[in-house]
Amino acid sequence: MRALGLIGLVLALAIVGLLARKQMGGVAGAPAADARTQSQQVQEQFKQSLDAAMQQPRPLTDDK
């Protein structure tokens, strides 16, 4: 009975290990050029959002 629990635990650990390796392989396998391109795209989107926010008029408030 105890052996079955141990085998199940080892099997579950092996499955989690394989899934983790598969997940890390996808992240580590990305070329540096893709990361650079993605960084430039994020910077450009941020700049566009900032420019759009600066073009909007400020709301008027009643200062009494």
URRAZI-V239583 format. One record per residue. N is the residue number from 1. RES is the residue in one letter. PSI is psi in whole degrees, -180 to 180 (none if undefined). OMEGA is omega in whole degrees, -180 to 180 (999 if undefined). Layout:
BEGIN
n=(N/N)
res=(RES/RES)
psi=(PSI/PSI)
omega=(OMEGA/OMEGA)
END
This chain:
BEGIN
n=(1/2/3/4/5/6/7/8/9/10/11/12/13/14/15/16/17/18/19/20/21/22/23/24/25/26/27/28/29/30/31/32/33/34/35/36/37/38/39/40/41/42/43/44/45/46/47/48/49/50/51/52/53/54/55/56/57/58/59/60/61/62/63/64)
res=(M/R/A/L/G/L/I/G/L/V/L/A/L/A/I/V/G/L/L/A/R/K/Q/M/G/G/V/A/G/A/P/A/A/D/A/R/T/Q/S/Q/Q/V/Q/E/Q/F/K/Q/S/L/D/A/A/M/Q/Q/P/R/P/L/T/D/D/K)
psi=(-44/-33/-37/-42/-40/-41/-41/-40/-43/-40/-45/-41/-39/-41/-44/-40/-43/-42/-39/-42/-40/-42/-44/-31/-36/-36/-46/-21/-2/129/156/-31/-37/-40/-40/-43/-44/-40/-42/-37/-42/-42/-42/-41/-40/-44/-43/-41/-41/-43/-42/-38/-35/-22/-19/136/149/144/142/140/153/109/101/none)
omega=(-180/-180/178/178/180/178/178/179/179/178/179/179/179/179/179/178/178/178/179/180/179/180/-179/178/179/-179/-176/-177/-179/179/-179/-180/178/179/179/179/180/179/179/179/179/179/180/178/179/180/179/179/179/178/180/179/-180/-179/-178/179/177/178/178/178/175/177/-179/999)
END
